[in-house]
Amino acid sequence: MFVEESEIACPYCGEIITMFVDTSVLPQEYVEDCQVCCRPIEVAVVGNGSGGFVVTARDQDEVG
């Protein structure tokens, strides 16, 4: 397992939060609660083609 640290802005409260991402399996999608406002964030992690990764955070209204 390759765990990387990533910072994102919560799509609800706007606070910058730190999350740890398992980059050994890409792409992936999961739900993680904001550490500040506790609302559910839809997280998507994909490879960037250069050996790195990109994390996208969406609120539940944007999913679909």
N, CA, C and O atoms as a CHARMM CRD file, in Angstrom:
* protein
*
  256
    1    1 MET  N      0.85300  -1.17800   0.00000 PROA 1      0.00000
    2    1 MET  CA     0.00000   0.00000   0.00000 PROA 1      0.00000
    3    1 MET  C      0.89300   1.23400   0.00000 PROA 1      0.00000
    4    1 MET  O      1.87100   1.30500   0.74400 PROA 1      0.00000
    5    2 PHE  N      0.54700   2.20100  -0.84100 PROA 2      0.00000
    6    2 PHE  CA     1.25700   3.47500  -0.91800 PROA 2      0.00000
    7    2 PHE  C      0.32000   4.56500  -0.43100 PROA 2      0.00000
    8    2 PHE  O     -0.64700   4.90400  -1.11400 PROA 2      0.00000
    9    3 VAL  N      0.59300   5.11300   0.73600 PROA 3      0.00000
   10    3 VAL  CA    -0.25900   6.13800   1.31100 PROA 3      0.00000
   11    3 VAL  C      0.42400   7.49400   1.13800 PROA 3      0.00000
   12    3 VAL  O      1.56800   7.68700   1.55000 PROA 3      0.00000
   13    4 GLU  N     -0.29500   8.41800   0.52400 PROA 4      0.00000
   14    4 GLU  CA     0.21300   9.76900   0.27600 PROA 4      0.00000
   15    4 GLU  C     -0.68000  10.77300   0.98900 PROA 4      0.00000
   16    4 GLU  O     -1.88300  10.55200   1.13300 PROA 4      0.00000
   17    5 GLU  N     -0.09900  11.85700   1.42800 PROA 5      0.00000
   18    5 GLU  CA    -0.84500  12.93200   2.07300 PROA 5      0.00000
   19    5 GLU  C     -1.30800  13.92300   1.00700 PROA 5      0.00000
   20    5 GLU  O     -0.55700  14.24800   0.08800 PROA 5      0.00000
   21    6 SER  N     -2.54000  14.39800   1.13300 PROA 6      0.00000
   22    6 SER  CA    -3.08300  15.36500   0.18600 PROA 6      0.00000
   23    6 SER  C     -3.93200  16.37100   0.95200 PROA 6      0.00000
   24    6 SER  O     -4.61300  16.01300   1.91200 PROA 6      0.00000
   25    7 GLU  N     -3.89000  17.62900   0.52600 PROA 7      0.00000
   26    7 GLU  CA    -4.74100  18.65100   1.11700 PROA 7      0.00000
   27    7 GLU  C     -5.79800  19.05400   0.10500 PROA 7      0.00000
   28    7 GLU  O     -5.51000  19.26000  -1.07400 PROA 7      0.00000
   29    8 ILE  N     -7.03100  19.16100   0.58900 PROA 8      0.00000
   30    8 ILE  CA    -8.13900  19.59700  -0.26700 PROA 8      0.00000
   31    8 ILE  C     -8.94300  20.64700   0.48400 PROA 8      0.00000
   32    8 ILE  O     -8.85300  20.76100   1.70600 PROA 8      0.00000
   33    9 ALA  N     -9.72700  21.40800  -0.26100 PROA 9      0.00000
   34    9 ALA  CA   -10.67000  22.34300   0.34800 PROA 9      0.00000
   35    9 ALA  C    -12.02400  21.64300   0.42800 PROA 9      0.00000
   36    9 ALA  O    -12.51400  21.10100  -0.56300 PROA 9      0.00000
   37   10 CYS  N    -12.61400  21.66100   1.60100 PROA 10     0.00000
   38   10 CYS  CA   -13.94400  21.06200   1.76100 PROA 10     0.00000
   39   10 CYS  C    -14.92500  21.81400   0.87100 PROA 10     0.00000
   40   10 CYS  O    -14.96500  23.04400   0.90900 PROA 10     0.00000
   41   11 PRO  N    -15.72400  21.09900   0.06500 PROA 11     0.00000
   42   11 PRO  CA   -16.68200  21.77500  -0.81900 PROA 11     0.00000
   43   11 PRO  C    -17.85100  22.41300  -0.06300 PROA 11     0.00000
   44   11 PRO  O    -18.61600  23.17800  -0.65000 PROA 11     0.00000
   45   12 TYR  N    -17.99700  22.11200   1.21900 PROA 12     0.00000
   46   12 TYR  CA   -19.07500  22.69400   2.02200 PROA 12     0.00000
   47   12 TYR  C    -18.61000  23.91800   2.79200 PROA 12     0.00000
   48   12 TYR  O    -19.16500  25.00400   2.62300 PROA 12     0.00000
   49   13 CYS  N    -17.58700  23.75600   3.64300 PROA 13     0.00000
   50   13 CYS  CA   -17.16700  24.83900   4.53400 PROA 13     0.00000
   51   13 CYS  C    -15.94100  25.58800   4.02600 PROA 13     0.00000
   52   13 CYS  O    -15.62100  26.65800   4.54300 PROA 13     0.00000
   53   14 GLY  N    -15.24600  25.04900   3.02200 PROA 14     0.00000
   54   14 GLY  CA   -14.09800  25.72000   2.44600 PROA 14     0.00000
   55   14 GLY  C    -12.79300  25.56500   3.20300 PROA 14     0.00000
   56   14 GLY  O    -11.75700  26.05100   2.74900 PROA 14     0.00000
   57   15 GLU  N    -12.82000  24.90500   4.33900 PROA 15     0.00000
   58   15 GLU  CA   -11.59600  24.70400   5.12000 PROA 15     0.00000
   59   15 GLU  C    -10.65900  23.73700   4.40400 PROA 15     0.00000
   60   15 GLU  O    -11.10700  22.78900   3.76000 PROA 15     0.00000
   61   16 ILE  N     -9.36600  23.98200   4.51900 PROA 16     0.00000
   62   16 ILE  CA    -8.36300  23.07900   3.97200 PROA 16     0.00000
   63   16 ILE  C     -8.18600  21.92400   4.95400 PROA 16     0.00000
   64   16 ILE  O     -7.87600  22.13800   6.12600 PROA 16     0.00000
   65   17 ILE  N     -8.38400  20.70500   4.46900 PROA 17     0.00000
   66   17 ILE  CA    -8.22400  19.53100   5.32500 PROA 17     0.00000
   67   17 ILE  C     -7.18700  18.59900   4.70500 PROA 17     0.00000
   68   17 ILE  O     -6.97800  18.59200   3.49100 PROA 17     0.00000
   69   18 THR  N     -6.54700  17.81700   5.56100 PROA 18     0.00000
   70   18 THR  CA    -5.54700  16.85700   5.12400 PROA 18     0.00000
   71   18 THR  C     -6.16800  15.47400   5.12100 PROA 18     0.00000
   72   18 THR  O     -6.81700  15.06600   6.08400 PROA 18     0.00000
   73   19 MET  N     -5.96100  14.76000   4.02800 PROA 19     0.00000
   74   19 MET  CA    -6.41800  13.37400   3.98300 PROA 19     0.00000
   75   19 MET  C     -5.27600  12.50300   3.48500 PROA 19     0.00000
   76   19 MET  O     -4.36800  12.96800   2.79500 PROA 19     0.00000
   77   20 PHE  N     -5.34200  11.24400   3.84600 PROA 20     0.00000
   78   20 PHE  CA    -4.33800  10.28400   3.42500 PROA 20     0.00000
   79   20 PHE  C     -4.96000   9.38400   2.37300 PROA 20     0.00000
   80   20 PHE  O     -6.02400   8.80500   2.58900 PROA 20     0.00000
   81   21 VAL  N     -4.28800   9.27000   1.23000 PROA 21     0.00000
   82   21 VAL  CA    -4.83200   8.59100   0.06000 PROA 21     0.00000
   83   21 VAL  C     -3.98300   7.36200  -0.24700 PROA 21     0.00000
   84   21 VAL  O     -2.75800   7.44700  -0.33600 PROA 21     0.00000
   85   22 ASP  N     -4.64700   6.21800  -0.40700 PROA 22     0.00000
   86   22 ASP  CA    -3.97000   4.98900  -0.84200 PROA 22     0.00000
   87   22 ASP  C     -3.85200   5.05100  -2.35200 PROA 22     0.00000
   88   22 ASP  O     -4.84900   4.90100  -3.05800 PROA 22     0.00000
   89   23 THR  N     -2.64300   5.27200  -2.85600 PROA 23     0.00000
   90   23 THR  CA    -2.43900   5.42700  -4.29800 PROA 23     0.00000
   91   23 THR  C     -2.06500   4.12300  -4.99200 PROA 23     0.00000
   92   23 THR  O     -1.72200   4.13200  -6.17400 PROA 23     0.00000
   93   24 SER  N     -2.12500   2.99700  -4.27300 PROA 24     0.00000
   94   24 SER  CA    -1.77000   1.71600  -4.89000 PROA 24     0.00000
   95   24 SER  C     -2.87400   1.19200  -5.80800 PROA 24     0.00000
   96   24 SER  O     -2.62700   0.31500  -6.63600 PROA 24     0.00000
   97   25 VAL  N     -4.09000   1.72400  -5.66600 PROA 25     0.00000
   98   25 VAL  CA    -5.21600   1.32200  -6.51600 PROA 25     0.00000
   99   25 VAL  C     -5.84800   2.58700  -7.07700 PROA 25     0.00000
  100   25 VAL  O     -6.51500   3.32900  -6.35700 PROA 25     0.00000
  101   26 LEU  N     -5.63300   2.82800  -8.37100 PROA 26     0.00000
  102   26 LEU  CA    -6.19800   4.01000  -9.01800 PROA 26     0.00000
  103   26 LEU  C     -6.93900   3.56900 -10.26700 PROA 26     0.00000
  104   26 LEU  O     -6.47700   2.63000 -10.91600 PROA 26     0.00000
  105   27 PRO  N     -8.03000   4.16100 -10.64300 PROA 27     0.00000
  106   27 PRO  CA    -8.73800   5.21100  -9.92400 PROA 27     0.00000
  107   27 PRO  C     -9.59000   4.63600  -8.80200 PROA 27     0.00000
  108   27 PRO  O     -9.83200   3.43100  -8.73300 PROA 27     0.00000
  109   28 GLN  N    -10.03600   5.52600  -7.93100 PROA 28     0.00000
  110   28 GLN  CA   -10.91900   5.11300  -6.84900 PROA 28     0.00000
  111   28 GLN  C    -11.82700   6.26700  -6.45500 PROA 28     0.00000
  112   28 GLN  O    -11.50600   7.43800  -6.66200 PROA 28     0.00000
  113   29 GLU  N    -12.96900   5.90700  -5.88100 PROA 29     0.00000
  114   29 GLU  CA   -13.92400   6.88300  -5.36100 PROA 29     0.00000
  115   29 GLU  C    -14.42300   6.38700  -4.02100 PROA 29     0.00000
  116   29 GLU  O    -14.66200   5.19300  -3.83600 PROA 29     0.00000
  117   30 TYR  N    -14.58000   7.31600  -3.08400 PROA 30     0.00000
  118   30 TYR  CA   -15.08700   6.96700  -1.76300 PROA 30     0.00000
  119   30 TYR  C    -15.62900   8.21200  -1.08900 PROA 30     0.00000
  120   30 TYR  O    -15.45700   9.32200  -1.59200 PROA 30     0.00000
  121   31 VAL  N    -16.28600   8.03000   0.05200 PROA 31     0.00000
  122   31 VAL  CA   -16.84300   9.13500   0.82900 PROA 31     0.00000
  123   31 VAL  C    -16.03200   9.26700   2.11600 PROA 31     0.00000
  124   31 VAL  O    -15.78000   8.28700   2.81600 PROA 31     0.00000
  125   32 GLU  N    -15.63300  10.50200   2.40700 PROA 32     0.00000
  126   32 GLU  CA   -14.91800  10.78200   3.65200 PROA 32     0.00000
  127   32 GLU  C    -15.52800  12.03700   4.26200 PROA 32     0.00000
  128   32 GLU  O    -15.76300  13.02000   3.56000 PROA 32     0.00000
  129   33 ASP  N    -15.78500  12.00600   5.56400 PROA 33     0.00000
  130   33 ASP  CA   -16.37300  13.16400   6.23500 PROA 33     0.00000
  131   33 ASP  C    -15.33500  14.24800   6.44400 PROA 33     0.00000
  132   33 ASP  O    -14.17600  13.96200   6.74700 PROA 33     0.00000
  133   34 CYS  N    -15.76100  15.51200   6.27700 PROA 34     0.00000
  134   34 CYS  CA   -14.89600  16.65600   6.54300 PROA 34     0.00000
  135   34 CYS  C    -14.51700  16.65000   8.02000 PROA 34     0.00000
  136   34 CYS  O    -15.36700  16.42100   8.88100 PROA 34     0.00000
  137   35 GLN  N    -13.25600  16.89900   8.31100 PROA 35     0.00000
  138   35 GLN  CA   -12.77400  16.91200   9.69100 PROA 35     0.00000
  139   35 GLN  C    -13.24900  18.14400  10.44900 PROA 35     0.00000
  140   35 GLN  O    -13.16700  18.18500  11.67600 PROA 35     0.00000
  141   36 VAL  N    -13.75200  19.16300   9.72100 PROA 36     0.00000
  142   36 VAL  CA   -14.20100  20.40100  10.35700 PROA 36     0.00000
  143   36 VAL  C    -15.71800  20.43100  10.51200 PROA 36     0.00000
  144   36 VAL  O    -16.22800  20.59600  11.62000 PROA 36     0.00000
  145   37 CYS  N    -16.45200  20.27000   9.38400 PROA 37     0.00000
  146   37 CYS  CA   -17.91400  20.40700   9.43900 PROA 37     0.00000
  147   37 CYS  C    -18.65200  19.06700   9.46000 PROA 37     0.00000
  148   37 CYS  O    -19.87100  19.03500   9.62800 PROA 37     0.00000
  149   38 CYS  N    -17.92300  17.96200   9.29000 PROA 38     0.00000
  150   38 CYS  CA   -18.46400  16.59600   9.36600 PROA 38     0.00000
  151   38 CYS  C    -19.42400  16.22300   8.23600 PROA 38     0.00000
  152   38 CYS  O    -20.11900  15.21200   8.34000 PROA 38     0.00000
  153   39 ARG  N    -19.48000  16.99600   7.18000 PROA 39     0.00000
  154   39 ARG  CA   -20.34600  16.65100   6.05500 PROA 39     0.00000
  155   39 ARG  C    -19.63500  15.68200   5.13000 PROA 39     0.00000
  156   39 ARG  O    -18.40600  15.69000   5.06000 PROA 39     0.00000
  157   40 PRO  N    -20.38300  14.84300   4.41500 PROA 40     0.00000
  158   40 PRO  CA   -19.77300  13.81700   3.55800 PROA 40     0.00000
  159   40 PRO  C    -19.22000  14.39000   2.25600 PROA 40     0.00000
  160   40 PRO  O    -19.93400  15.05500   1.50500 PROA 40     0.00000
  161   41 ILE  N    -17.94600  14.12500   1.99900 PROA 41     0.00000
  162   41 ILE  CA   -17.27800  14.58700   0.78300 PROA 41     0.00000
  163   41 ILE  C    -17.08300  13.39400  -0.13800 PROA 41     0.00000
  164   41 ILE  O    -16.55600  12.36300   0.27900 PROA 41     0.00000
  165   42 GLU  N    -17.50600  13.53100  -1.39000 PROA 42     0.00000
  166   42 GLU  CA   -17.25300  12.51500  -2.40400 PROA 42     0.00000
  167   42 GLU  C    -15.84100  12.74600  -2.92600 PROA 42     0.00000
  168   42 GLU  O    -15.56500  13.78200  -3.53000 PROA 42     0.00000
  169   43 VAL  N    -14.95300  11.79800  -2.70100 PROA 43     0.00000
  170   43 VAL  CA   -13.54800  11.92500  -3.07600 PROA 43     0.00000
  171   43 VAL  C    -13.26300  11.00900  -4.26300 PROA 43     0.00000
  172   43 VAL  O    -13.62700   9.83300  -4.25100 PROA 43     0.00000
  173   44 ALA  N    -12.60900  11.55700  -5.28600 PROA 44     0.00000
  174   44 ALA  CA   -12.17200  10.77400  -6.43800 PROA 44     0.00000
  175   44 ALA  C    -10.66200  10.95200  -6.56100 PROA 44     0.00000
  176   44 ALA  O    -10.15400  12.07100  -6.48300 PROA 44     0.00000
  177   45 VAL  N     -9.94700   9.84100  -6.75500 PROA 45     0.00000
  178   45 VAL  CA    -8.49500   9.87300  -6.90600 PROA 45     0.00000
  179   45 VAL  C     -8.15000   9.18900  -8.22700 PROA 45     0.00000
  180   45 VAL  O     -8.53700   8.04500  -8.46300 PROA 45     0.00000
  181   46 VAL  N     -7.42100   9.89700  -9.08100 PROA 46     0.00000
  182   46 VAL  CA    -7.00400   9.34900 -10.37000 PROA 46     0.00000
  183   46 VAL  C     -5.52300   9.62200 -10.57800 PROA 46     0.00000
  184   46 VAL  O     -4.96500  10.55900 -10.00700 PROA 46     0.00000
  185   47 GLY  N     -4.89500   8.79300 -11.40000 PROA 47     0.00000
  186   47 GLY  CA    -3.49900   9.02400 -11.76900 PROA 47     0.00000
  187   47 GLY  C     -3.40500  10.20800 -12.71700 PROA 47     0.00000
  188   47 GLY  O     -4.34100  10.48300 -13.46700 PROA 47     0.00000
  189   48 ASN  N     -2.26600  10.91500 -12.68700 PROA 48     0.00000
  190   48 ASN  CA    -2.11000  12.08400 -13.54800 PROA 48     0.00000
  191   48 ASN  C     -1.26100  11.80800 -14.79000 PROA 48     0.00000
  192   48 ASN  O     -0.97100  12.72200 -15.56200 PROA 48     0.00000
  193   49 GLY  N     -0.86400  10.54800 -14.98000 PROA 49     0.00000
  194   49 GLY  CA    -0.08200  10.18900 -16.14600 PROA 49     0.00000
  195   49 GLY  C      1.41500  10.37100 -15.98300 PROA 49     0.00000
  196   49 GLY  O      2.19100   9.94200 -16.83600 PROA 49     0.00000
  197   50 SER  N      1.82700  11.00600 -14.89000 PROA 50     0.00000
  198   50 SER  CA     3.25000  11.24200 -14.63000 PROA 50     0.00000
  199   50 SER  C      3.72000  10.52300 -13.37700 PROA 50     0.00000
  200   50 SER  O      4.76200  10.86000 -12.81500 PROA 50     0.00000
  201   51 GLY  N      2.95100   9.53100 -12.93800 PROA 51     0.00000
  202   51 GLY  CA     3.30000   8.79200 -11.73400 PROA 51     0.00000
  203   51 GLY  C      2.73000   9.39900 -10.46500 PROA 51     0.00000
  204   51 GLY  O      2.91400   8.84900  -9.37900 PROA 51     0.00000
  205   52 GLY  N      2.04400  10.52300 -10.58600 PROA 52     0.00000
  206   52 GLY  CA     1.40800  11.16600  -9.44000 PROA 52     0.00000
  207   52 GLY  C     -0.08400  10.89700  -9.43100 PROA 52     0.00000
  208   52 GLY  O     -0.56700   9.97800 -10.09200 PROA 52     0.00000
  209   53 PHE  N     -0.79300  11.69200  -8.69100 PROA 53     0.00000
  210   53 PHE  CA    -2.23500  11.51100  -8.58200 PROA 53     0.00000
  211   53 PHE  C     -2.92100  12.85600  -8.40700 PROA 53     0.00000
  212   53 PHE  O     -2.29500  13.84600  -8.02900 PROA 53     0.00000
  213   54 VAL  N     -4.23100  12.87400  -8.69000 PROA 54     0.00000
  214   54 VAL  CA    -5.05500  14.06300  -8.53200 PROA 54     0.00000
  215   54 VAL  C     -6.24900  13.67900  -7.67300 PROA 54     0.00000
  216   54 VAL  O     -6.90500  12.66800  -7.92700 PROA 54     0.00000
  217   55 VAL  N     -6.53200  14.49100  -6.64800 PROA 55     0.00000
  218   55 VAL  CA    -7.67500  14.27000  -5.76900 PROA 55     0.00000
  219   55 VAL  C     -8.72400  15.33200  -6.07000 PROA 55     0.00000
  220   55 VAL  O     -8.42500  16.52600  -6.10100 PROA 55     0.00000
  221   56 THR  N     -9.95500  14.88400  -6.29100 PROA 56     0.00000
  222   56 THR  CA   -11.07400  15.78900  -6.52500 PROA 56     0.00000
  223   56 THR  C    -12.09300  15.58100  -5.41500 PROA 56     0.00000
  224   56 THR  O    -12.44000  14.44900  -5.07800 PROA 56     0.00000
  225   57 ALA  N    -12.57500  16.70000  -4.84600 PROA 57     0.00000
  226   57 ALA  CA   -13.57100  16.63100  -3.77200 PROA 57     0.00000
  227   57 ALA  C    -14.84500  17.33000  -4.22800 PROA 57     0.00000
  228   57 ALA  O    -14.80800  18.46600  -4.70200 PROA 57     0.00000
  229   58 ARG  N    -15.97500  16.63700  -4.07900 PROA 58     0.00000
  230   58 ARG  CA   -17.25900  17.19900  -4.47400 PROA 58     0.00000
  231   58 ARG  C    -18.25700  17.03400  -3.33900 PROA 58     0.00000
  232   58 ARG  O    -18.15300  16.11300  -2.52900 PROA 58     0.00000
  233   59 ASP  N    -19.23800  17.95100  -3.29300 PROA 59     0.00000
  234   59 ASP  CA   -20.31000  17.76000  -2.32300 PROA 59     0.00000
  235   59 ASP  C    -21.35200  16.81900  -2.90400 PROA 59     0.00000
  236   59 ASP  O    -21.30700  16.50500  -4.09400 PROA 59     0.00000
  237   60 GLN  N    -22.26300  16.38000  -2.10400 PROA 60     0.00000
  238   60 GLN  CA   -23.22900  15.37600  -2.52800 PROA 60     0.00000
  239   60 GLN  C    -24.16100  15.91000  -3.61800 PROA 60     0.00000
  240   60 GLN  O    -24.69200  15.11700  -4.39500 PROA 60     0.00000
  241   61 ASP  N    -24.37800  17.22300  -3.70200 PROA 61     0.00000
  242   61 ASP  CA   -25.24300  17.80800  -4.72900 PROA 61     0.00000
  243   61 ASP  C    -24.58200  17.77100  -6.10600 PROA 61     0.00000
  244   61 ASP  O    -25.27900  17.78300  -7.12100 PROA 61     0.00000
  245   62 GLU  N    -23.23500  17.72400  -6.16000 PROA 62     0.00000
  246   62 GLU  CA   -22.51700  17.70500  -7.42800 PROA 62     0.00000
  247   62 GLU  C    -22.39000  16.30300  -8.00700 PROA 62     0.00000
  248   62 GLU  O    -22.07200  16.14400  -9.18600 PROA 62     0.00000
  249   63 VAL  N    -22.63700  15.28800  -7.18800 PROA 63     0.00000
  250   63 VAL  CA   -22.46100  13.90400  -7.61900 PROA 63     0.00000
  251   63 VAL  C    -23.62600  13.52400  -8.51000 PROA 63     0.00000
  252   63 VAL  O    -24.77100  13.88400  -8.23700 PROA 63     0.00000
  253   64 GLY  N    -23.33800  12.81300  -9.55200 PROA 64     0.00000
  254   64 GLY  CA   -24.44800  12.35400 -10.35900 PROA 64     0.00000
  255   64 GLY  C    -24.04100  12.20200 -11.72600 PROA 64     0.00000
  256   64 GLY  O    -24.84900  11.81800 -12.57200 PROA 64     0.00000
